[in-house]
Amino acid sequence: YIADGWANGKYQNCIWSKRQVKLSEGVLTLSFEKRKVKDRDFACGEIQTKKRFGYGTYEARMKTDAGSGINASFFSYIGPTDKQPWDEIDFEVLTKDTSKVQINAYIAGKGNNEKVVDVPGGTDKAFNDYAFVWEKDRLRWYVNGQLVNTITDPAKLPSHAQKIFFSLWGSDTMTEWLGPFSDPGRKLTLQVDRVAFTALGQPCQFPESLACSIK
């Protein structure tokens, strides 16, 4: 499903547009650019699965751009629009600082599980592998195959099947988090080389998959 013609809220300075989503030679590209859509001066891209997924390994290989006031993310989510509690598991690159990625999880709308971890070499210089392994009793995040965070507190573990999302958006108002927004003067992109879900107990789907090596 490609988001088109709306925004998540007033904090977002762009409107989702299907024109900002392209698939070429096996690479998905979401873009953010100056183009007036409805009441916003910028257009941005988001894609989500229609299917919901449960426990297993979620992984994406992606490359961001750089720019203050911009969020480039790979996450799973379910919530009120699907008549479910808000559960979410995140990788969010705040592209004001491409040396790091923020990870988080929401359970029934409660977050406060944020952690910022290093991405050696930078999120914008090359493709990097981001993965999380969601199980009933623990949740683990990996960057380029390295474990960067684990949650085992039952109160902080999502329990509802979720959709997989990629999004690239900006904000004029969330400056403390995303940094001050300024017109980048060019099209910014989030490129996704691959995405995979492997259910717990299922064989891994490709040699580089984290599901081949984790226990």
Secondary structure as the mmCIF struct_conf table of DSSP 4:
data_model
#
loop_
_struct_conf.conf_type_id
_struct_conf.id
_struct_conf.beg_label_comp_id
_struct_conf.beg_label_asym_id
_struct_conf.beg_label_seq_id
_struct_conf.end_label_comp_id
_struct_conf.end_label_asym_id
_struct_conf.end_label_seq_id
STRN STRN1 ILE A 2 ILE A 2
BEND BEND1 GLY A 5 GLY A 5
BEND BEND2 ASN A 8 ASN A 8
TURN_TY1_P TURN_TY1_P1 LYS A 10 TYR A 11
STRN STRN2 CYS A 14 TRP A 16
HELX_RH_3T_P HELX_RH_3T_P1 LYS A 18 GLN A 20
STRN STRN3 VAL A 21 SER A 24
TURN_TY1_P TURN_TY1_P2 GLU A 25 GLY A 26
STRN STRN4 VAL A 27 VAL A 37
TURN_TY1_P TURN_TY1_P3 LYS A 38 ASP A 39
STRN STRN5 ARG A 40 GLN A 48
BEND BEND3 LYS A 50 LYS A 51
STRN STRN6 PHE A 53 PHE A 53
BEND BEND4 TYR A 55 TYR A 55
STRN STRN7 GLY A 56 LYS A 63
TURN_TY1_P TURN_TY1_P4 SER A 68 GLY A 69
STRN STRN8 ILE A 70 ILE A 78
HELX_RH_3T_P HELX_RH_3T_P2 PRO A 80 ASP A 82
TURN_TY1_P TURN_TY1_P5 LYS A 83 LYS A 83
BEND BEND5 GLN A 84 GLN A 84
STRN STRN9 ASP A 87 LEU A 94
TURN_TY1_P TURN_TY1_P6 THR A 95 LYS A 96
TURN_TY1_P TURN_TY1_P7 THR A 98 SER A 99
STRN STRN10 LYS A 100 TYR A 106
STRN STRN11 ILE A 107 ILE A 107
TURN_TY1_P TURN_TY1_P8 ALA A 108 GLY A 109
STRN STRN12 LYS A 110 LYS A 110
STRN STRN13 LYS A 115 ASP A 118
TURN_TY1_P TURN_TY1_P9 PRO A 120 GLY A 121
TURN_TY1_P TURN_TY1_P10 THR A 123 LYS A 125
BEND BEND6 ALA A 126 ALA A 126
STRN STRN14 ASN A 128 TRP A 134
BEND BEND7 LYS A 136 ASP A 137
STRN STRN15 LEU A 139 VAL A 143
TURN_TY1_P TURN_TY1_P11 ASN A 144 GLY A 145
STRN STRN16 GLN A 146 ILE A 151
HELX_RH_3T_P HELX_RH_3T_P3 PRO A 154 LYS A 156
BEND BEND8 HIS A 160 HIS A 160
STRN STRN17 GLN A 162 GLN A 162
STRN STRN18 LYS A 163 GLY A 170
BEND BEND9 ASP A 172 THR A 173
HELX_RH_AL_P HELX_RH_AL_P1 THR A 175 LEU A 178
BEND BEND10 GLY A 185 ARG A 186
STRN STRN19 LEU A 188 ALA A 199
TURN_TY1_P TURN_TY1_P12 LEU A 200 GLY A 201
BEND BEND11 GLN A 202 GLN A 202
HELX_LH_PP_P HELX_LH_PP_P1 PRO A 203 CYS A 204
BEND BEND12 GLN A 205 PHE A 206
TURN_TY1_P TURN_TY1_P13 PRO A 207 GLU A 208
HELX_RH_3T_P HELX_RH_3T_P4 LEU A 210 CYS A 212
TURN_TY1_P TURN_TY1_P14 SER A 213 SER A 213
#
